[in-house]
């Protein structure tokens, strides 16, 4: 005890000095191990690694400032969505701000824009920019610009869910509804040739009309309420039968995909063409429905389409493009059962635990 009293300060100084020497030796050893790991890496000769106080403070801020999450590359918990690479020899982390890993030479990429917390198909940064909740997987089903398409559908198709003028082409969602057929009666009352073309005196009557229409129609001309008919051609023909010539001359009237051969003489001078009226509708997008006949025009997305033909299962239309002689035809079919189900309004489910104020006790489940 007397020795400690006399030499205590010297002993304490020696212990502190020994501790300092040991710290220096440990630091030098750690640096030697780290540098040897760098030298063994493919790019080790080009990089010098040091672990200074600034880097250490950067890690402390990095680890304490963000919640950890599972890294999809390293299968380990890391403090961000960036890849954190480690030296396999001593598990030393590279700097969180490093762009190139000094151990393997791999470029570290920022994956912040890939983060989708609620896994609804839209990354968080997009949801935040659009005023959505990145923790709510159901808000992607909302139609925020009221164009008839939900946010997820528009985003996945590459359109802007916040712009009502930016959406999928409506023509892709047109379907055929009800088809009503009615017959138009024709009566060829005379024919004459003027110049190099024939002209026929024709009477026709729409359903529910009393008197009908009588006009002189020149070969190749269109006629009718919607210019839906065309007097396509006239073929003069006389055939010798039983020693007598029989007039078998006939005209051809066409409406879309339907046609009528009408003769100059005999019972064949009368005939009918069935006219169809179709209801077109959209199975996605805004509410839209329109009745059409052959040669009618519909407009969608500021584009016009002409109805070419109608039958019970299909409506054929073409884009009304002035600079195209024969635009590609589009076939409109009936909706699938799945599309019809999607058109039905969704009935809200009642929460069994919900009790409205003033509700009778028997409706509250209390007896």
LINDA-V440702 format. One line per field, one symbol per residue. psi: psi as a letter, one per 20 degrees, with the letter a starting at -180 (. if undefined). burial: # if it has 16 or more other ideal C-beta (glycine too) atoms within 10 Angstrom, else .. Layout:
psi: ???
burial: ???
This chain:
psi: hhghhhjghgghggggghggghggggghgghggghhhghirhkhiipppqnrhggghggghghiiqqqrppigikqprjajqpoqqoigjkpqrpiiphppigijpppqokhiipngjljipqghgghhjkroijoiiiiiqnhjljiprggggghikroiioiiorqphhijpqpcqppqqpppqooiqqqpocjqqpqoppqprqjqghaqpropqpiqqrrgkkiqpngrpoppppopljqppokqqqppqocjqqpppqhraiiiqrqpppppqpqrpiqarpppppqrpirpqppkkqqppogqpahiqpprqpmohjpgmqpqppprqqrhhhhhhippppppppijpoqpipqhhiijp.
burial: .................................#..##..#..#..#.#.....#......#........#......########.#....#####.#..####...#.......#.#.#.###..#..#.#.#..#.##..###.#########...#.#.....##.##.####..#....#.#.#..#......###.#.##...........#.#...##...####..#.............#.##.####.#.#.###....#.#.#.##.#.###.##......#####.#.#....#######...####.............#..#................................
